[in-house]
Amino acid sequence: MNRALIELSITDNNIGDDGAVSLAAALTVNRSLTNLSLIGTGIGAAGAVALAGALRVNTALLELELGANNFLDEGVAALAESLKVNCTLNMLSISCRTTTKSIRVLADALKTNTSLTLLGLIRCDIEAAAAVLLADALKINTTLTTIVLSQNEFGDEGTVALADMLAGNTSLTFLDLCLCGLGSTGARALVDALKLNVTLFSLSVTDIDIPDDLGAELQELMSNPAREAAMAGEADTKPALGIPLARDSDQSDDDD
């Protein structure tokens, strides 16, 4: 058992479920590894379930990246359930197809989890109903500071729910809603929310259906003196997963 290794990246290596199961077995006894990246490693439901089991007993791992895998609802639900028990993991990034069923389990877990500070759910097929569930959970959760929801098509309905959450949230500092299908209604809801919320440092949206006037209002609200002063006080807090520190309305879809 290696007691010195603290970071391990197996990105873009097709270890599949068998490899994930072996890694999970090692994680149940390993007490040194803090960062594990398994992006694009061909992990399915069985591998995700095994990793979730390891998270129930592992107390060392801080960051787990599982993007570009295909473990679907079963895997996402298992990982979510582990968050009800695990109290050390502070970053989890997932990118796979989900339904409202597994997002509901995740939302329930977020209501009680007190260690996770960054959650990435990129290109997870999150629809409006699932976004509403996440927004409701974030009204209760006070430890998450970064949420990345880019490339999910929950549109205005989901955005309105998230904006309603933002109006009363004081812990979230980075929110990525790039390419989530929001239009005028969602943008207006964000504008209204940001008039009340001054603790969000970064809002990233790149949807082309946002009218220029609402885009300008969002930009103005995100660059107001109170928000910039708060951000200056958090100079050492850097966003993960490449989240920009300001709204970039001119960024092309190809850049995402």
PyRosetta script that sets phi, psi and omega in degrees:
from pyrosetta import init, pose_from_sequence

init()
pose = pose_from_sequence("MNRALIELSITDNNIGDDGAVSLAAALTVNRSLTNLSLIGTGIGAAGAVALAGALRVNTALLELELGANNFLDEGVAALAESLKVNCTLNMLSISCRTTTKSIRVLADALKTNTSLTLLGLIRCDIEAAAAVLLADALKINTTLTTIVLSQNEFGDEGTVALADMLAGNTSLTFLDLCLCGLGSTGARALVDALKLNVTLFSLSVTDIDIPDDLGAELQELMSNPAREAAMAGEADTKPALGIPLARDSDQSDDDD")
pose.set_psi(1, 123.0)
pose.set_omega(1, -179.2)
pose.set_phi(2, -78.0)
pose.set_psi(2, 120.7)
pose.set_omega(2, -178.8)
pose.set_phi(3, -101.6)
pose.set_psi(3, 0.1)
pose.set_omega(3, -176.7)
pose.set_phi(4, -104.6)
pose.set_psi(4, -28.8)
pose.set_omega(4, -176.4)
pose.set_phi(5, -65.5)
pose.set_psi(5, 125.8)
pose.set_omega(5, 179.4)
pose.set_phi(6, -116.2)
pose.set_psi(6, -19.8)
pose.set_omega(6, 178.1)
pose.set_phi(7, -131.4)
pose.set_psi(7, 138.0)
pose.set_omega(7, 179.9)
pose.set_phi(8, -143.2)
pose.set_psi(8, 124.1)
pose.set_omega(8, 176.9)
pose.set_phi(9, -121.6)
pose.set_psi(9, 123.6)
pose.set_omega(9, 177.4)
pose.set_phi(10, -120.0)
pose.set_psi(10, 28.9)
pose.set_omega(10, -175.7)
pose.set_phi(11, -54.9)
pose.set_psi(11, 136.4)
pose.set_omega(11, 176.1)
pose.set_phi(12, 61.6)
pose.set_psi(12, 29.2)
pose.set_omega(12, 170.6)
pose.set_phi(13, -116.9)
pose.set_psi(13, 126.7)
pose.set_omega(13, -172.5)
pose.set_phi(14, -79.8)
pose.set_psi(14, 75.0)
pose.set_omega(14, -179.7)
pose.set_phi(15, -79.6)
pose.set_psi(15, -22.1)
pose.set_omega(15, 177.7)
pose.set_phi(16, 61.7)
pose.set_psi(16, -167.5)
pose.set_omega(16, -178.6)
pose.set_phi(17, -65.2)
pose.set_psi(17, -38.8)
pose.set_omega(17, -179.1)
pose.set_phi(18, -60.5)
pose.set_psi(18, -44.9)
pose.set_omega(18, 178.5)
pose.set_phi(19, -64.5)
pose.set_psi(19, -40.8)
pose.set_omega(19, 179.7)
pose.set_phi(20, -64.8)
pose.set_psi(20, -38.9)
pose.set_omega(20, 178.4)
pose.set_phi(21, -63.7)
pose.set_psi(21, -41.4)
pose.set_omega(21, 178.4)
pose.set_phi(22, -65.1)
pose.set_psi(22, -43.0)
pose.set_omega(22, 177.2)
pose.set_phi(23, -62.2)
pose.set_psi(23, -41.5)
pose.set_omega(23, 179.7)
pose.set_phi(24, -60.6)
pose.set_psi(24, -41.3)
pose.set_omega(24, 178.3)
pose.set_phi(25, -61.3)
pose.set_psi(25, -40.4)
pose.set_omega(25, 178.6)
pose.set_phi(26, -66.8)
pose.set_psi(26, -37.7)
pose.set_omega(26, -178.5)
pose.set_phi(27, -65.9)
pose.set_psi(27, -24.9)
pose.set_omega(27, -179.7)
pose.set_phi(28, -67.5)
pose.set_psi(28, -20.9)
pose.set_omega(28, -179.7)
pose.set_phi(29, -117.6)
pose.set_psi(29, -16.3)
pose.set_omega(29, -178.6)
pose.set_phi(30, -72.1)
pose.set_psi(30, 137.1)
pose.set_omega(30, -179.0)
pose.set_phi(31, -124.1)
pose.set_psi(31, 15.5)
pose.set_omega(31, -177.5)
pose.set_phi(32, -121.2)
pose.set_psi(32, -33.0)
pose.set_omega(32, -175.8)
pose.set_phi(33, -67.1)
pose.set_psi(33, 126.4)
pose.set_omega(33, -179.1)
pose.set_phi(34, -112.5)
pose.set_psi(34, -27.1)
pose.set_omega(34, -177.2)
pose.set_phi(35, -126.9)
pose.set_psi(35, 125.8)
pose.set_omega(35, -179.7)
pose.set_phi(36, -133.0)
pose.set_psi(36, 121.3)
pose.set_omega(36, 179.3)
pose.set_phi(37, -113.9)
pose.set_psi(37, 120.6)
pose.set_omega(37, -179.4)
pose.set_phi(38, -126.5)
pose.set_psi(38, 42.0)
pose.set_omega(38, -178.0)
pose.set_phi(39, -72.6)
pose.set_psi(39, 130.2)
pose.set_omega(39, 175.5)
pose.set_phi(40, 62.0)
pose.set_psi(40, 45.8)
pose.set_omega(40, -176.0)
pose.set_phi(41, -113.4)
pose.set_psi(41, 14.0)
pose.set_omega(41, 174.3)
pose.set_phi(42, 70.2)
pose.set_psi(42, 28.0)
pose.set_omega(42, -178.6)
pose.set_phi(43, -82.1)
pose.set_psi(43, 131.1)
pose.set_omega(43, 176.9)
pose.set_phi(44, -105.5)
pose.set_psi(44, -162.4)
pose.set_omega(44, -175.9)
pose.set_phi(45, -60.6)
pose.set_psi(45, -44.5)
pose.set_omega(45, -177.2)
pose.set_phi(46, -62.2)
pose.set_psi(46, -40.3)
pose.set_omega(46, 178.1)
pose.set_phi(47, -66.9)
pose.set_psi(47, -41.0)
pose.set_omega(47, 178.9)
pose.set_phi(48, -65.5)
pose.set_psi(48, -39.2)
pose.set_omega(48, 178.1)
pose.set_phi(49, -62.9)
pose.set_psi(49, -40.9)
pose.set_omega(49, 178.4)
pose.set_phi(50, -63.6)
pose.set_psi(50, -43.8)
pose.set_omega(50, 178.8)
pose.set_phi(51, -63.8)
pose.set_psi(51, -38.2)
pose.set_omega(51, 177.8)
pose.set_phi(52, -61.9)
pose.set_psi(52, -40.5)
pose.set_omega(52, 177.4)
pose.set_phi(53, -61.6)
pose.set_psi(53, -39.5)
pose.set_omega(53, 178.5)
pose.set_phi(54, -65.0)
pose.set_psi(54, -38.1)
pose.set_omega(54, -179.7)
pose.set_phi(55, -63.5)
pose.set_psi(55, -22.4)
pose.set_omega(55, 179.2)
pose.set_phi(56, -69.1)
pose.set_psi(56, -25.2)
pose.set_omega(56, -176.7)
pose.set_phi(57, -117.6)
pose.set_psi(57, -20.3)
pose.set_omega(57, -178.7)
pose.set_phi(58, -74.1)
pose.set_psi(58, 134.7)
pose.set_omega(58, -178.9)
pose.set_phi(59, -120.7)
pose.set_psi(59, 12.8)
pose.set_omega(59, -178.2)
pose.set_phi(60, -110.2)
pose.set_psi(60, -34.6)
pose.set_omega(60, -173.7)
pose.set_phi(61, -65.9)
pose.set_psi(61, 129.8)
pose.set_omega(61, -179.6)
pose.set_phi(62, -108.7)
pose.set_psi(62, -33.8)
pose.set_omega(62, -176.3)
pose.set_phi(63, -131.7)
pose.set_psi(63, 132.1)
pose.set_omega(63, 179.6)
pose.set_phi(64, -135.1)
pose.set_psi(64, 116.8)
pose.set_omega(64, 179.9)
pose.set_phi(65, -108.7)
pose.set_psi(65, 121.7)
pose.set_omega(65, -175.6)
pose.set_phi(66, -127.7)
pose.set_psi(66, 28.5)
pose.set_omega(66, -178.3)
pose.set_phi(67, -64.8)
pose.set_psi(67, 155.6)
pose.set_omega(67, 174.6)
pose.set_phi(68, 58.0)
pose.set_psi(68, 42.0)
pose.set_omega(68, 171.6)
pose.set_phi(69, -121.3)
pose.set_psi(69, 174.8)
pose.set_omega(69, -171.1)
pose.set_phi(70, -132.7)
pose.set_psi(70, 58.6)
pose.set_omega(70, -178.7)
pose.set_phi(71, -96.9)
pose.set_psi(71, 0.2)
pose.set_omega(71, 168.5)
pose.set_phi(72, 53.6)
pose.set_psi(72, -161.2)
pose.set_omega(72, -173.6)
pose.set_phi(73, -59.9)
pose.set_psi(73, -43.3)
pose.set_omega(73, -176.4)
pose.set_phi(74, -59.6)
pose.set_psi(74, -45.0)
pose.set_omega(74, 179.9)
pose.set_phi(75, -69.0)
pose.set_psi(75, -42.6)
pose.set_omega(75, 179.8)
pose.set_phi(76, -63.7)
pose.set_psi(76, -42.6)
pose.set_omega(76, 179.6)
pose.set_phi(77, -63.4)
pose.set_psi(77, -40.6)
pose.set_omega(77, 179.3)
pose.set_phi(78, -64.4)
pose.set_psi(78, -44.3)
pose.set_omega(78, 177.7)
pose.set_phi(79, -63.1)
pose.set_psi(79, -39.7)
pose.set_omega(79, 178.5)
pose.set_phi(80, -62.6)
pose.set_psi(80, -44.0)
pose.set_omega(80, 179.0)
pose.set_phi(81, -60.8)
pose.set_psi(81, -35.6)
pose.set_omega(81, 179.9)
pose.set_phi(82, -65.6)
pose.set_psi(82, -26.9)
pose.set_omega(82, 179.3)
pose.set_phi(83, -68.3)
pose.set_psi(83, -17.3)
pose.set_omega(83, 176.2)
pose.set_phi(84, -74.7)
pose.set_psi(84, -18.8)
pose.set_omega(84, -177.2)
pose.set_phi(85, -109.3)
pose.set_psi(85, -42.7)
pose.set_omega(85, -177.2)
pose.set_phi(86, -68.4)
pose.set_psi(86, 133.9)
pose.set_omega(86, -178.2)
pose.set_phi(87, -125.6)
pose.set_psi(87, 19.9)
pose.set_omega(87, 179.9)
pose.set_phi(88, -123.6)
pose.set_psi(88, -29.1)
pose.set_omega(88, -178.6)
pose.set_phi(89, -63.6)
pose.set_psi(89, 127.3)
pose.set_omega(89, 179.2)
pose.set_phi(90, -116.6)
pose.set_psi(90, -4.4)
pose.set_omega(90, 175.4)
pose.set_phi(91, -141.1)
pose.set_psi(91, 126.9)
pose.set_omega(91, 176.5)
pose.set_phi(92, -135.3)
pose.set_psi(92, 125.2)
pose.set_omega(92, 178.9)
pose.set_phi(93, -123.4)
pose.set_psi(93, 126.2)
pose.set_omega(93, -177.7)
pose.set_phi(94, -128.7)
pose.set_psi(94, 142.4)
pose.set_omega(94, 172.7)
pose.set_phi(95, -145.0)
pose.set_psi(95, 95.9)
pose.set_omega(95, 178.3)
pose.set_phi(96, -161.3)
pose.set_psi(96, 167.7)
pose.set_omega(96, -179.1)
pose.set_phi(97, -70.3)
pose.set_psi(97, 134.7)
pose.set_omega(97, 177.5)
pose.set_phi(98, -133.9)
pose.set_psi(98, 172.3)
pose.set_omega(98, 169.4)
pose.set_phi(99, -129.5)
pose.set_psi(99, 175.7)
pose.set_omega(99, 179.7)
pose.set_phi(100, -59.4)
pose.set_psi(100, -28.4)
pose.set_omega(100, -179.6)
pose.set_phi(101, -57.6)
pose.set_psi(101, -51.6)
pose.set_omega(101, -178.2)
pose.set_phi(102, -75.3)
pose.set_psi(102, -32.4)
pose.set_omega(102, 177.6)
pose.set_phi(103, -66.6)
pose.set_psi(103, -30.8)
pose.set_omega(103, 175.8)
pose.set_phi(104, -63.1)
pose.set_psi(104, -42.2)
pose.set_omega(104, 177.9)
pose.set_phi(105, -63.9)
pose.set_psi(105, -42.4)
pose.set_omega(105, 178.7)
pose.set_phi(106, -63.5)
pose.set_psi(106, -43.5)
pose.set_omega(106, 179.8)
pose.set_phi(107, -61.2)
pose.set_psi(107, -41.8)
pose.set_omega(107, 177.7)
pose.set_phi(108, -61.6)
pose.set_psi(108, -40.2)
pose.set_omega(108, 179.8)
pose.set_phi(109, -65.5)
pose.set_psi(109, -38.6)
pose.set_omega(109, -179.0)
pose.set_phi(110, -65.3)
pose.set_psi(110, -22.0)
pose.set_omega(110, 179.3)
pose.set_phi(111, -69.6)
pose.set_psi(111, -23.0)
pose.set_omega(111, -177.4)
pose.set_phi(112, -117.1)
pose.set_psi(112, -19.0)
pose.set_omega(112, -178.7)
pose.set_phi(113, -68.3)
pose.set_psi(113, 136.2)
pose.set_omega(113, -177.7)
pose.set_phi(114, -123.2)
pose.set_psi(114, 13.1)
pose.set_omega(114, -179.6)
pose.set_phi(115, -114.4)
pose.set_psi(115, -30.6)
pose.set_omega(115, -175.2)
pose.set_phi(116, -69.5)
pose.set_psi(116, 126.0)
pose.set_omega(116, 177.2)
pose.set_phi(117, -112.3)
pose.set_psi(117, -21.4)
pose.set_omega(117, 179.2)
pose.set_phi(118, -131.6)
pose.set_psi(118, 128.5)
pose.set_omega(118, 178.1)
pose.set_phi(119, -130.0)
pose.set_psi(119, 122.0)
pose.set_omega(119, 176.6)
pose.set_phi(120, -111.4)
pose.set_psi(120, 123.7)
pose.set_omega(120, 177.3)
pose.set_phi(121, -128.9)
pose.set_psi(121, 71.2)
pose.set_omega(121, -172.9)
pose.set_phi(122, -92.0)
pose.set_psi(122, 128.7)
pose.set_omega(122, 177.2)
pose.set_phi(123, 54.1)
pose.set_psi(123, 54.1)
pose.set_omega(123, -178.1)
pose.set_phi(124, -109.0)
pose.set_psi(124, 14.8)
pose.set_omega(124, -179.6)
pose.set_phi(125, 58.3)
pose.set_psi(125, 33.5)
pose.set_omega(125, 179.5)
pose.set_phi(126, -73.7)
pose.set_psi(126, 120.2)
pose.set_omega(126, 179.1)
pose.set_phi(127, -97.5)
pose.set_psi(127, 179.8)
pose.set_omega(127, -173.1)
pose.set_phi(128, -56.9)
pose.set_psi(128, -46.3)
pose.set_omega(128, -177.6)
pose.set_phi(129, -60.8)
pose.set_psi(129, -38.4)
pose.set_omega(129, 179.2)
pose.set_phi(130, -70.3)
pose.set_psi(130, -37.9)
pose.set_omega(130, 177.4)
pose.set_phi(131, -63.2)
pose.set_psi(131, -37.1)
pose.set_omega(131, 177.0)
pose.set_phi(132, -62.5)
pose.set_psi(132, -41.8)
pose.set_omega(132, 178.0)
pose.set_phi(133, -61.8)
pose.set_psi(133, -43.5)
pose.set_omega(133, 178.4)
pose.set_phi(134, -64.2)
pose.set_psi(134, -41.9)
pose.set_omega(134, 179.3)
pose.set_phi(135, -61.2)
pose.set_psi(135, -42.3)
pose.set_omega(135, 178.7)
pose.set_phi(136, -62.9)
pose.set_psi(136, -39.2)
pose.set_omega(136, 179.1)
pose.set_phi(137, -66.0)
pose.set_psi(137, -36.9)
pose.set_omega(137, -178.1)
pose.set_phi(138, -73.5)
pose.set_psi(138, -13.2)
pose.set_omega(138, 172.5)
pose.set_phi(139, -73.0)
pose.set_psi(139, -19.9)
pose.set_omega(139, -178.5)
pose.set_phi(140, -102.5)
pose.set_psi(140, -41.2)
pose.set_omega(140, -178.5)
pose.set_phi(141, -67.3)
pose.set_psi(141, 133.6)
pose.set_omega(141, -178.5)
pose.set_phi(142, -122.1)
pose.set_psi(142, 11.6)
pose.set_omega(142, -178.5)
pose.set_phi(143, -111.3)
pose.set_psi(143, -26.1)
pose.set_omega(143, 178.7)
pose.set_phi(144, -66.9)
pose.set_psi(144, 129.8)
pose.set_omega(144, 177.9)
pose.set_phi(145, -113.3)
pose.set_psi(145, -21.5)
pose.set_omega(145, -177.8)
pose.set_phi(146, -132.3)
pose.set_psi(146, 126.2)
pose.set_omega(146, 176.4)
pose.set_phi(147, -127.2)
pose.set_psi(147, 125.3)
pose.set_omega(147, 177.4)
pose.set_phi(148, -114.8)
pose.set_psi(148, 112.2)
pose.set_omega(148, -177.2)
pose.set_phi(149, -120.3)
pose.set_psi(149, 24.0)
pose.set_omega(149, -174.4)
pose.set_phi(150, -64.8)
pose.set_psi(150, 149.6)
pose.set_omega(150, 176.6)
pose.set_phi(151, 63.1)
pose.set_psi(151, 40.9)
pose.set_omega(151, 170.5)
pose.set_phi(152, -122.2)
pose.set_psi(152, 137.8)
pose.set_omega(152, -172.3)
pose.set_phi(153, -97.2)
pose.set_psi(153, 60.6)
pose.set_omega(153, 177.5)
pose.set_phi(154, -91.9)
pose.set_psi(154, -5.2)
pose.set_omega(154, 170.3)
pose.set_phi(155, 58.3)
pose.set_psi(155, -156.9)
pose.set_omega(155, -177.0)
pose.set_phi(156, -64.6)
pose.set_psi(156, -39.5)
pose.set_omega(156, -177.4)
pose.set_phi(157, -60.1)
pose.set_psi(157, -47.5)
pose.set_omega(157, 178.3)
pose.set_phi(158, -66.8)
pose.set_psi(158, -38.3)
pose.set_omega(158, -179.8)
pose.set_phi(159, -66.1)
pose.set_psi(159, -39.8)
pose.set_omega(159, 178.0)
pose.set_phi(160, -60.5)
pose.set_psi(160, -41.6)
pose.set_omega(160, 177.9)
pose.set_phi(161, -63.5)
pose.set_psi(161, -43.1)
pose.set_omega(161, 179.2)
pose.set_phi(162, -67.0)
pose.set_psi(162, -37.1)
pose.set_omega(162, 177.5)
pose.set_phi(163, -64.6)
pose.set_psi(163, -40.8)
pose.set_omega(163, 177.3)
pose.set_phi(164, -60.5)
pose.set_psi(164, -38.7)
pose.set_omega(164, 176.0)
pose.set_phi(165, -64.0)
pose.set_psi(165, -44.4)
pose.set_omega(165, -178.1)
pose.set_phi(166, -59.7)
pose.set_psi(166, -33.1)
pose.set_omega(166, -177.1)
pose.set_phi(167, -58.1)
pose.set_psi(167, -28.8)
pose.set_omega(167, -178.7)
pose.set_phi(168, -116.4)
pose.set_psi(168, 2.0)
pose.set_omega(168, -176.9)
pose.set_phi(169, -88.1)
pose.set_psi(169, 135.5)
pose.set_omega(169, 179.7)
pose.set_phi(170, -121.5)
pose.set_psi(170, 7.4)
pose.set_omega(170, -178.3)
pose.set_phi(171, -109.0)
pose.set_psi(171, -28.6)
pose.set_omega(171, -177.7)
pose.set_phi(172, -73.0)
pose.set_psi(172, 130.0)
pose.set_omega(172, 179.8)
pose.set_phi(173, -117.6)
pose.set_psi(173, -24.3)
pose.set_omega(173, 179.7)
pose.set_phi(174, -130.5)
pose.set_psi(174, 127.4)
pose.set_omega(174, 179.7)
pose.set_phi(175, -136.2)
pose.set_psi(175, 121.6)
pose.set_omega(175, 179.7)
pose.set_phi(176, -110.1)
pose.set_psi(176, 115.4)
pose.set_omega(176, 178.7)
pose.set_phi(177, -120.7)
pose.set_psi(177, 29.9)
pose.set_omega(177, -178.4)
pose.set_phi(178, -63.4)
pose.set_psi(178, 134.4)
pose.set_omega(178, 174.1)
pose.set_phi(179, 55.9)
pose.set_psi(179, 47.8)
pose.set_omega(179, 178.6)
pose.set_phi(180, -109.4)
pose.set_psi(180, 11.1)
pose.set_omega(180, 173.8)
pose.set_phi(181, 76.9)
pose.set_psi(181, 21.5)
pose.set_omega(181, 179.8)
pose.set_phi(182, -82.3)
pose.set_psi(182, 149.6)
pose.set_omega(182, 179.3)
pose.set_phi(183, -127.8)
pose.set_psi(183, -145.9)
pose.set_omega(183, -174.8)
pose.set_phi(184, -61.3)
pose.set_psi(184, -44.3)
pose.set_omega(184, -176.6)
pose.set_phi(185, -64.5)
pose.set_psi(185, -44.7)
pose.set_omega(185, 179.1)
pose.set_phi(186, -66.5)
pose.set_psi(186, -41.2)
pose.set_omega(186, 179.4)
pose.set_phi(187, -64.5)
pose.set_psi(187, -40.4)
pose.set_omega(187, 178.3)
pose.set_phi(188, -63.7)
pose.set_psi(188, -39.8)
pose.set_omega(188, 178.4)
pose.set_phi(189, -62.9)
pose.set_psi(189, -39.9)
pose.set_omega(189, 178.1)
pose.set_phi(190, -66.0)
pose.set_psi(190, -40.8)
pose.set_omega(190, 177.4)
pose.set_phi(191, -58.5)
pose.set_psi(191, -47.8)
pose.set_omega(191, -179.2)
pose.set_phi(192, -63.6)
pose.set_psi(192, -38.7)
pose.set_omega(192, -179.6)
pose.set_phi(193, -66.5)
pose.set_psi(193, -40.6)
pose.set_omega(193, -176.9)
pose.set_phi(194, -71.5)
pose.set_psi(194, -15.1)
pose.set_omega(194, 173.5)
pose.set_phi(195, -71.6)
pose.set_psi(195, -21.7)
pose.set_omega(195, 179.3)
pose.set_phi(196, -102.5)
pose.set_psi(196, -30.9)
pose.set_omega(196, -177.2)
pose.set_phi(197, -97.4)
pose.set_psi(197, 123.6)
pose.set_omega(197, 177.8)
pose.set_phi(198, -120.0)
pose.set_psi(198, 12.6)
pose.set_omega(198, -178.4)
pose.set_phi(199, -103.2)
pose.set_psi(199, -12.3)
pose.set_omega(199, 176.1)
pose.set_phi(200, -76.2)
pose.set_psi(200, 119.3)
pose.set_omega(200, -178.2)
pose.set_phi(201, -86.9)
pose.set_psi(201, -32.3)
pose.set_omega(201, -173.6)
pose.set_phi(202, -137.4)
pose.set_psi(202, 126.0)
pose.set_omega(202, 172.1)
pose.set_phi(203, -124.5)
pose.set_psi(203, 118.9)
pose.set_omega(203, -178.6)
pose.set_phi(204, -111.7)
pose.set_psi(204, 117.5)
pose.set_omega(204, 176.7)
pose.set_phi(205, -138.7)
pose.set_psi(205, 137.5)
pose.set_omega(205, -178.7)
pose.set_phi(206, -132.8)
pose.set_psi(206, 15.8)
pose.set_omega(206, -176.5)
pose.set_phi(207, -69.6)
pose.set_psi(207, 133.1)
pose.set_omega(207, -174.5)
pose.set_phi(208, -76.2)
pose.set_psi(208, -11.6)
pose.set_omega(208, -178.3)
pose.set_phi(209, -86.6)
pose.set_psi(209, 2.0)
pose.set_omega(209, 177.3)
pose.set_phi(210, -79.2)
pose.set_psi(210, 121.5)
pose.set_omega(210, 179.3)
pose.set_phi(211, -59.8)
pose.set_psi(211, 149.3)
pose.set_omega(211, -176.8)
pose.set_phi(212, -58.1)
pose.set_psi(212, -38.5)
pose.set_omega(212, -176.8)
pose.set_phi(213, -66.9)
pose.set_psi(213, -39.1)
pose.set_omega(213, 178.0)
pose.set_phi(214, -71.3)
pose.set_psi(214, -35.4)
pose.set_omega(214, 175.5)
pose.set_phi(215, -61.7)
pose.set_psi(215, -40.4)
pose.set_omega(215, 178.7)
pose.set_phi(216, -66.4)
pose.set_psi(216, -39.5)
pose.set_omega(216, 177.3)
pose.set_phi(217, -62.8)
pose.set_psi(217, -42.6)
pose.set_omega(217, 177.7)
pose.set_phi(218, -60.8)
pose.set_psi(218, -44.7)
pose.set_omega(218, 179.4)
pose.set_phi(219, -60.8)
pose.set_psi(219, -43.7)
pose.set_omega(219, -178.9)
pose.set_phi(220, -64.9)
pose.set_psi(220, -42.9)
pose.set_omega(220, -179.5)
pose.set_phi(221, -66.5)
pose.set_psi(221, -36.3)
pose.set_omega(221, -179.5)
pose.set_phi(222, -74.9)
pose.set_psi(222, -13.9)
pose.set_omega(222, -178.8)
pose.set_phi(223, -114.9)
pose.set_psi(223, 21.8)
pose.set_omega(223, 179.2)
pose.set_phi(224, -72.3)
pose.set_psi(224, 155.6)
pose.set_omega(224, -173.9)
pose.set_phi(225, -56.8)
pose.set_psi(225, -40.5)
pose.set_omega(225, -177.9)
pose.set_phi(226, -62.9)
pose.set_psi(226, -42.2)
pose.set_omega(226, -179.7)
pose.set_phi(227, -69.1)
pose.set_psi(227, -41.7)
pose.set_omega(227, 180.0)
pose.set_phi(228, -66.4)
pose.set_psi(228, -35.1)
pose.set_omega(228, 177.7)
pose.set_phi(229, -66.0)
pose.set_psi(229, -41.3)
pose.set_omega(229, 178.1)
pose.set_phi(230, -64.6)
pose.set_psi(230, -39.5)
pose.set_omega(230, -179.8)
pose.set_phi(231, -67.2)
pose.set_psi(231, -38.3)
pose.set_omega(231, 178.7)
pose.set_phi(232, -61.7)
pose.set_psi(232, -32.9)
pose.set_omega(232, 178.2)
pose.set_phi(233, -72.1)
pose.set_psi(233, -13.7)
pose.set_omega(233, 179.6)
pose.set_phi(234, -114.7)
pose.set_psi(234, 39.1)
pose.set_omega(234, -174.3)
pose.set_phi(235, -59.8)
pose.set_psi(235, -26.6)
pose.set_omega(235, -178.4)
pose.set_phi(236, -86.7)
pose.set_psi(236, -4.6)
pose.set_omega(236, 179.7)
pose.set_phi(237, -91.5)
pose.set_psi(237, 106.7)
pose.set_omega(237, -176.8)
pose.set_phi(238, -105.8)
pose.set_psi(238, 134.1)
pose.set_omega(238, 179.4)
pose.set_phi(239, -67.6)
pose.set_psi(239, 146.4)
pose.set_omega(239, 178.5)
pose.set_phi(240, -98.1)
pose.set_psi(240, 174.0)
pose.set_omega(240, 175.9)
pose.set_phi(241, 60.8)
pose.set_psi(241, 22.8)
pose.set_omega(241, 174.5)
pose.set_phi(242, 72.6)
pose.set_psi(242, 28.7)
pose.set_omega(242, -179.9)
pose.set_phi(243, -74.6)
pose.set_psi(243, 126.5)
pose.set_omega(243, 179.5)
pose.set_phi(244, -69.0)
pose.set_psi(244, 154.2)
pose.set_omega(244, -177.9)
pose.set_phi(245, -87.6)
pose.set_psi(245, 6.7)
pose.set_omega(245, 176.9)
pose.set_phi(246, -153.9)
pose.set_psi(246, 161.6)
pose.set_omega(246, 177.0)
pose.set_phi(247, -66.7)
pose.set_psi(247, 130.3)
pose.set_omega(247, -179.4)
pose.set_phi(248, -118.0)
pose.set_psi(248, 85.0)
pose.set_omega(248, -174.8)
pose.set_phi(249, -75.5)
pose.set_psi(249, -12.2)
pose.set_omega(249, -176.8)
pose.set_phi(250, -97.9)
pose.set_psi(250, -3.9)
pose.set_omega(250, -178.6)
pose.set_phi(251, -68.0)
pose.set_psi(251, 134.4)
pose.set_omega(251, -179.5)
pose.set_phi(252, -79.3)
pose.set_psi(252, 159.0)
pose.set_omega(252, 178.2)
pose.set_phi(253, -59.3)
pose.set_psi(253, -31.6)
pose.set_omega(253, -177.3)
pose.set_phi(254, -65.9)
pose.set_psi(254, -24.3)
pose.set_omega(254, -179.3)
pose.set_phi(255, -75.9)
pose.set_psi(255, -15.0)
pose.set_omega(255, -179.0)
pose.set_phi(256, -93.6)
pose.dump_pdb("model.pdb")
